[in-house]
């Protein structure tokens, strides 16, 4: 099948590689322009950019798809389908109408649950036990198009966004190849009106831990925000990233304010929450690497009664 591919992150790059490996004719790859990244904030190409170069595919990085030039290019190519995966740019109706079979989106949730920008993180944060991949026919709405194919993935109790992305990426590469092979025959199913939720974009302000929340909520958010942006709190004037914690067996101490260190040994640091406590597992100091809490406590002056804010 003759296709145009549009995507940006590693999730999309894996799908591009799978489609190329399945011998689809990738006429053009679209990705976002280079963005600043890393400590030096140097301009860096996207994962899809790098994959397209590796595969020797024609690549374009338009700032928008609303321009006459890029739309003229797409019309000239006359693709059978345009495959979109976490592209990050809006596709106007004039572009949606170009491919013979329309624009096909790879979405990281079981629609209509978690439409929007951060379906993987929000699924973990909400405590969902399963999610999946939806291959959908795009329309002008936000992930509102008819669904062509789905694959369900279980969410483990210790999954982070990083590990869940890996599972979804593996499922997506298989699902999109299958969908394109069967595309003329697949029945598009309208999304139900019930069960719609929106996965809003992650705001860095959400990374600040609110110890007044229940322990289960805080623990899920830590996993949801791993590997980015990470959750953080301040102890003794120093910001500390807290990557992993587990629910503590320690009973709720009503005399302690949330955020207070309720228990401390050579390898255990227990922090009071709204309705229980968390034993911190993995932390990171500014400029340092992730470390086990036992390594953090070695030589530390932290004491019971100190408080995270």
Secondary structure, DSSP 4 states (H G I P E B T S, - for coil): -EEEEEE-SHHHHHHHHHHHHTT-EEEEEE-PPPEEETTTTEEE--HHHHHHHHHT--EE--S-S-SHHHHHHHHHHT-SEEEEES--S---HHHHTTSTT-EEEEESSSTTTTEES-HHHHHHHTT-SEEEEEEEE--SSSS-SPEEEEEEEEPPTT--HHHHHHHHHHHHHHHHHHHHHHTTTPPPBPPPSTT--EEPPPPGGGGB--TTS-HHHHHHHHHHTTTTT-EEEEETTEEEEEEEEEE--SPP-TTSPTTBEEEE-SS-EEEE-SSSEEEEEEEEETTS-EEEHHHHHTT----TT-BB-
